[in-house]
Amino acid sequence: MGKEAKLQKDAMRVLKETSRTFYIPITLLKSVLKHTVGSAYLCMRAIDEIEDHEQLTSETKQHLLRSTGKLLQERSFDEEAYYQLIKPYAAILPEVTIRLADWLKVCPKDIVIKIKQSTSIMADGMAKWTEKNWDLRTKEDLDEYTYYVAGLVGVMLSDIWEWYDNTKTDYDLAVGYGRGLQAVNMLRNQEEDAERGVHFVPDGWTRADLFTYAKENLQQAEIYIKDIQTRNILLFCKIPLALAKKTLKALENGEEKMSRDEVEATVDDILNQ
């Protein structure tokens, strides 16, 4: 097996280990898109694992995120500098974070600059809100935080669709799509987040307000996909959206999450449309 093929295989393995929502739709994409979107997702997941890490101090997280963001701004990613940056923490960082340079290598050269750009902005935004201890007070705060951690995923995907076959989508709607998925995650993990002292709900908001926020943004996601004609891109976008909507319904019914059977049935329904 060649080096590139091995990297691609590793990327799909790590993707399966780290992503509950995106692994299935990514595997449905055609080869070039599959490896591009898989690479992009892993880059963003690499820094997300830093932000969420339970053993790293706030100061360490900020340092790692800001330094990684700067490395991603360079024309050529300095693999050795990144290795030296994370070396003191390598024993506790997950594989997806340690191998950021590998995920960039999997990405086609003529789109990787966009992936690096979005991931760099995300890293800086995560560092900012880590410094603030994720103390969201207003809807504007919530919009800003969800833009950095999820809306940028939508922006990045829109860039990839246009690069792939000139599929043009609305960036604002793409951000709404990402925000909607993130808001569902916030609702699902609200108790767990509260236990570690993190509250993503603005002052004066109830859980019902967060449900409304999620639904309004998922409505933007519905509009977003109407611009997409390429079938495998459309399937990719429909699956996380359908899973998010059904997860919201499950949460409203007092359930913790969808069952595995419900997830599989939802995916099958979309594939058979």
Summary of the structure (lengths in Angstrom):
residues: 273
radius of gyration: 18.1
end to end distance: 36.8
largest distance: 56.8
contacts: 883
relative contact order: 0.11
helix: 76%
strand: 0%
